[in-house]
Amino acid sequence: MLAYIGRRISILIVILFGSSFILYNLAAISGDPLEGLRGSTDPKVKVEINALIHQLQLNVPPPARYFIWLKHLLTGNLGLTRSGNPVSTELSQAIPITIRLIFMATLIAVILGIGLGIVSALRQYSRFDYAMTFVSFLLYSLPIFWVAVLLKQYLAISFNNFLGTATIAPAWIAGLSIVSGFFWAAVISGDRKRVFTIFGISGAATAIVLTLLSLTKWFSHPGLGPIMIAAMGIGIAYAVTFLSTGLANKAARNASLAVVALGVVLYFPTQYLFNKYPGALTVFLLACLTVGLAVGCGYYFAKEDRCPVIRTSVITSLVMGVIILIDKLMKTWVPYVNTDAVNNRPSQQSVNQTRYWIQGIFGLPSWIFCSMYSFQLSL
């Protein structure tokens, strides 16, 4: 057993050595680090070139330079970046961000993947199953390096330009409306007439909402407000009641609507507390108060079999609380982008953060795909 492990470790070391040697030399001969300086007219350019040659040891052939790099790597000396900062310092700053990103991306992927897997398994061979299969295979098969360039262009560079006007072009409204129509038609499904009806209603609703957001420049001054929260809360109350107990349970429906009404009434006091006492403790105490009010509403409206009613009202209250918290976070957008450090260019605030988020976004399709179909196959 020990001999087998030793052989496997030896093979691993040889493979790592060979692959790193090849990659190092390919990277060394693929470009010239001095190319930007050679065409400079600065009188001190020769001094800078000589300093960079000495710093990067460019006078040493790449195969020999590899062993110098390997020696430094094994002794813990990772060298300096082009800006003069130690590589170890850059890595220590990047690792916590990467860990947080991987954790959140994995959590989201598992939740979405298992959820889609359950629904696809229950509605096998339906339009929803075919649509999710197509989207999953599409996202799973896209080249990461190609999508990275697109996301960087549209989510970082072009998004800053969009925030300058905060208006959506008619072509984008039409395209997003068509995508929304196909999505909801696939999710709800039904016979052909019902599918076309859902497609038309969802597409028209999306077009109207995006047009209003564009005309009001909502993206530059985001927020929900009590009226929008009330409208969303009513929809959430009916949706949660339908999923939890069914709309025939009037006690659960009334308890959920009462929770929504309390959330709208307490909207402004909640905003005051967020502004006066910001922090996790305030959020936790408000969450406890929210659950307590929801339990009270469920207990009041239910004369018997109170557990399903209380469960429905608690779920509705928690969703309402999340929406109110999101509304508060939205209101911090304008002061944030107007700071001197951001200067209305939020997507270019941190190149590293942009790169990490892009990497996380690319990881999601693969993880969602694997989680979804692993769970579906297990059923």
C-alpha positions in Angstrom: 0.0 0.0 0.0 2.8 2.4 0.9 4.7 1.5 -2.2 1.6 2.2 -4.3 1.1 5.6 -2.7 4.8 6.4 -3.1 4.6 5.6 -6.9 1.5 7.7 -7.3 3.1 10.6 -5.5 6.2 10.3 -7.6 4.2 10.3 -10.8 2.3 13.3 -9.6 5.6 15.2 -8.9 6.9 14.3 -12.4 3.7 15.5 -14.1 3.7 18.8 -12.1 7.3 19.4 -12.9 6.9 18.7 -16.6 3.7 20.6 -17.1 5.0 23.6 -15.1 8.2 23.6 -17.1 6.4 23.6 -20.4 3.9 26.3 -19.3 6.6 28.5 -17.9 8.6 28.4 -21.1 5.6 28.9 -23.3 4.6 32.0 -21.3 8.2 33.3 -21.4 8.6 33.1 -25.2 5.0 34.1 -26.1 5.5 37.8 -25.3 8.1 40.5 -24.6 7.8 42.3 -21.2 9.9 45.1 -22.6 7.8 45.8 -25.7 6.0 48.7 -24.2 9.3 50.4 -23.2 11.2 49.8 -26.4 9.2 52.3 -28.4 9.3 55.0 -25.7 11.0 58.3 -26.3 11.7 58.9 -22.6 15.4 59.7 -22.1 15.4 57.4 -19.1 13.9 54.5 -21.0 17.3 52.6 -21.1 17.6 52.9 -17.4 14.1 51.5 -16.9 14.8 48.7 -19.4 18.0 47.7 -17.6 16.2 47.8 -14.2 13.4 45.6 -15.5 15.8 43.1 -17.1 17.6 42.9 -13.8 14.4 42.6 -11.8 12.9 39.9 -14.0 16.2 38.3 -14.9 15.4 38.5 -18.6 19.1 38.1 -19.5 18.8 34.4 -18.4 17.4 31.9 -20.9 13.8 30.8 -20.1 14.7 27.1 -19.3 17.4 28.2 -16.8 15.1 31.0 -15.5 12.5 28.3 -14.7 14.8 26.7 -12.1 15.4 30.1 -10.5 11.7 30.6 -10.3 11.2 27.0 -8.9 13.9 27.7 -6.2 12.1 30.8 -5.1 8.8 29.1 -5.1 10.0 26.2 -2.9 11.6 28.7 -0.5 8.4 30.8 -0.2 9.7 33.8 -2.2 7.0 34.4 -4.8 8.6 37.6 -6.1 7.1 41.0 -6.8 4.4 42.2 -9.1 4.9 44.8 -11.8 3.7 47.4 -9.3 6.3 46.4 -6.8 4.0 44.7 -4.3 4.9 41.2 -3.0 3.0 38.4 -4.8 2.3 36.8 -1.4 0.5 40.0 -0.3 -1.6 40.1 -3.4 -2.6 36.4 -2.9 -3.4 36.9 0.8 -5.8 39.7 -0.2 -7.4 37.7 -3.0 -7.9 34.4 -1.2 -10.6 35.6 1.3 -12.6 37.1 -1.6 -12.3 33.9 -3.6 -13.4 31.8 -0.7 -16.5 34.0 -0.1 -17.3 33.9 -3.8 -16.9 30.2 -4.1 -19.1 29.6 -1.0 -21.9 31.8 -2.2 -21.7 30.5 -5.8 -21.8 26.9 -4.6 -24.8 27.7 -2.3 -26.8 29.4 -5.0 -25.9 26.7 -7.5 -27.0 23.9 -5.2 -30.3 25.6 -4.3 -31.1 26.4 -8.0 -29.8 23.0 -9.2 -31.7 20.9 -6.7 -34.9 23.1 -7.2 -34.7 22.8 -11.0 -33.9 19.1 -10.7 -37.0 18.5 -8.6 -39.3 20.4 -10.9 -37.8 18.8 -14.0 -38.2 15.3 -12.5 -41.8 15.9 -11.6 -42.6 17.4 -15.0 -40.5 15.1 -17.1 -40.8 15.5 -20.9 -42.8 18.8 -20.4 -41.9 22.1 -22.1 -40.3 23.2 -18.8 -38.1 20.1 -18.7 -37.0 20.6 -22.3 -36.4 24.3 -21.8 -34.3 23.8 -18.7 -32.4 21.0 -20.4 -31.6 23.3 -23.3 -30.6 26.2 -21.1 -28.4 24.0 -18.9 -26.6 22.4 -21.8 -26.2 25.8 -23.5 -24.6 27.4 -20.4 -22.6 24.3 -19.6 -21.0 24.2 -23.1 -20.2 27.8 -23.6 -16.4 28.5 -23.7 -15.5 30.2 -20.4 -12.9 32.5 -21.9 -15.3 33.7 -24.5 -18.1 34.4 -22.1 -15.6 36.1 -19.8 -14.8 38.7 -22.5 -18.5 39.3 -23.1 -19.4 39.7 -19.4 -16.4 42.0 -18.8 -17.5 44.1 -21.8 -21.2 44.3 -21.0 -21.3 44.0 -17.2 -18.3 46.2 -16.4 -17.6 48.6 -19.2 -20.9 49.1 -21.0 -22.8 49.0 -17.7 -21.1 52.2 -16.6 -22.1 53.9 -19.8 -25.6 52.7 -19.3 -25.8 54.2 -15.9 -24.9 57.6 -17.4 -28.3 57.7 -19.2 -30.2 54.9 -17.3 -32.4 54.3 -20.4 -33.0 51.0 -22.1 -32.9 50.9 -25.9 -36.1 49.6 -27.6 -34.2 46.7 -29.1 -33.2 45.5 -25.6 -36.8 45.9 -24.4 -38.1 43.8 -27.2 -35.4 41.1 -26.8 -35.9 40.8 -23.0 -39.6 40.7 -23.4 -39.4 37.8 -25.9 -37.0 36.0 -23.5 -39.4 36.6 -20.6 -42.3 35.3 -22.7 -40.5 32.1 -23.6 -39.3 31.6 -20.0 -42.7 31.9 -18.3 -44.4 29.9 -21.1 -41.9 27.1 -20.5 -42.3 27.3 -16.7 -46.1 27.4 -16.5 -46.7 25.3 -19.6 -50.0 23.8 -20.5 -51.8 23.3 -23.9 -50.9 25.3 -26.9 -53.5 28.0 -26.4 -52.4 28.5 -22.8 -48.7 28.7 -23.8 -49.3 31.4 -26.4 -51.5 33.3 -23.9 -48.8 33.2 -21.2 -46.2 34.1 -23.7 -48.1 37.2 -24.8 -49.1 38.3 -21.2 -45.6 37.9 -19.7 -43.9 39.5 -22.8 -46.2 42.5 -22.7 -45.9 42.9 -18.9 -42.1 42.8 -19.2 -42.1 45.4 -21.9 -44.3 47.7 -19.9 -42.2 47.4 -16.8 -38.9 47.9 -18.6 -40.4 50.9 -20.4 -41.5 52.5 -17.2 -38.1 51.8 -15.6 -36.4 53.4 -18.5 -38.6 56.5 -18.6 -38.3 57.1 -14.9 -34.5 56.4 -14.9 -35.0 53.9 -12.1 -31.6 52.3 -12.6 -29.8 55.4 -11.6 -32.1 56.0 -8.6 -33.2 52.5 -7.6 -35.8 51.8 -4.8 -39.1 50.2 -4.2 -41.1 52.4 -1.8 -44.2 51.4 0.2 -46.5 51.3 -2.8 -44.4 48.8 -4.8 -43.7 46.8 -1.6 -47.4 46.6 -0.9 -48.1 45.4 -4.5 -45.3 42.9 -4.3 -46.4 41.8 -0.9 -50.0 41.0 -2.0 -48.6 38.9 -4.8 -46.3 37.1 -2.4 -49.1 36.5 0.1 -51.2 34.8 -2.5 -48.3 32.8 -3.9 -47.1 31.6 -0.5 -50.6 30.7 0.5 -51.1 28.8 -2.8 -47.9 26.8 -2.3 -48.3 26.3 1.5 -52.0 25.5 2.1 -53.9 26.4 -1.0 -56.0 29.5 -1.6 -59.1 27.7 -0.2 -57.6 28.2 3.3 -59.0 31.6 4.0 -57.4 31.8 7.4 -53.9 31.4 5.9 -54.7 33.9 3.1 -56.0 36.5 5.5 -53.1 36.0 7.9 -50.6 36.5 5.1 -52.4 39.6 3.8 -52.4 41.0 7.4 -48.7 40.4 7.6 -48.2 42.4 4.4 -50.4 45.2 5.7 -48.3 45.3 8.9 -45.1 45.4 6.8 -46.4 48.4 4.8 -47.5 50.2 8.0 -44.1 49.6 9.7 -42.1 50.6 6.5 -41.2 54.1 7.6 -40.4 53.2 11.3 -38.2 50.4 9.9 -36.3 52.8 7.6 -35.8 55.1 10.6 -34.2 52.2 12.6 -32.0 51.3 9.7 -30.7 54.8 9.4 -30.4 55.4 13.2 -29.0 52.1 14.2 -27.4 50.4 11.2 -25.9 47.0 11.6 -26.5 43.2 11.9 -28.1 43.5 15.4 -30.8 45.8 14.1 -31.6 43.4 11.3 -31.7 40.4 13.7 -34.0 42.2 16.1 -36.3 43.2 13.3 -36.3 39.7 12.0 -37.4 38.4 15.5 -40.1 41.0 15.6 -41.3 40.1 12.2 -41.6 36.4 13.1 -43.3 37.3 16.3 -45.9 39.4 14.5 -46.4 36.7 11.9 -47.0 34.1 14.6 -49.5 36.4 16.3 -51.4 37.0 13.0 -51.5 33.3 12.3 -52.8 32.5 15.8 -55.4 35.2 15.5 -56.9 34.2 12.2 -56.8 30.4 12.7 -59.3 29.0 15.1 -58.1 25.4 14.6 -55.2 23.7 12.9 -53.0 26.7 13.5 -49.7 25.3 12.4 -50.2 25.6 8.6 -51.6 29.1 9.0 -48.7 30.2 11.2 -46.2 28.6 8.8 -47.7 30.5 5.9 -47.7 33.8 7.7 -44.2 33.4 8.9 -42.9 32.6 5.4 -44.7 35.6 4.0 -43.3 37.9 6.7 -39.8 36.8 6.1 -40.1 37.4 2.4 -41.5 40.8 3.1 -38.7 41.5 5.5 -36.1 40.6 2.8 -37.8 42.9 0.3 -37.8 45.8 2.8 -34.1 45.2 3.5 -33.4 45.2 -0.3 -35.2 48.5 -0.6 -33.0 50.0 2.1 -29.9 48.7 0.3 -31.1 50.1 -3.0 -31.2 53.6 -1.4 -27.5 53.5 -0.6 -26.7 53.2 -4.4 -26.8 57.0 -5.2 -24.5 58.1 -2.3 -22.2 55.2 -3.2 -21.7 56.0 -6.9 -21.4 59.8 -6.1 -18.3 59.3 -3.9 -15.0 60.4 -5.1 -13.6 56.9 -5.1 -16.3 55.6 -7.4 -17.1 58.8 -9.4 -20.1 57.2 -11.2 -18.0 54.3 -12.5 -19.0 51.6 -10.0 -18.2 48.6 -12.3 -14.6 49.7 -12.7 -14.0 50.4 -9.0 -12.1 47.1 -8.5 -10.5 45.1 -11.3 -9.9 42.2 -9.0 -13.6 42.1 -7.8 -14.8 42.2 -11.4 -12.5 39.3 -12.3 -13.6 37.3 -9.3 -17.3 37.9 -9.9 -16.8 36.9 -13.6 -15.2 33.7 -12.5 -18.0 33.0 -10.1 -20.6 33.7 -12.8 -18.9 31.2 -15.1 -18.8 28.6 -12.4 -22.6 28.8 -11.7 -23.8 27.1 -15.0 -21.6 24.1 -14.5 -22.5 23.7 -10.8 -26.2 24.2 -11.5 -26.1 21.8 -14.4 -24.3 19.1 -12.3 -26.5 19.6 -9.2 -29.7 19.6 -11.3 -29.1 16.5 -13.2 -27.5 14.6 -10.4 -30.6 15.1 -8.4 -32.9 14.4 -11.3 -31.1 11.1 -12.1 -31.3 10.1 -8.4 -35.1 10.3 -8.6 
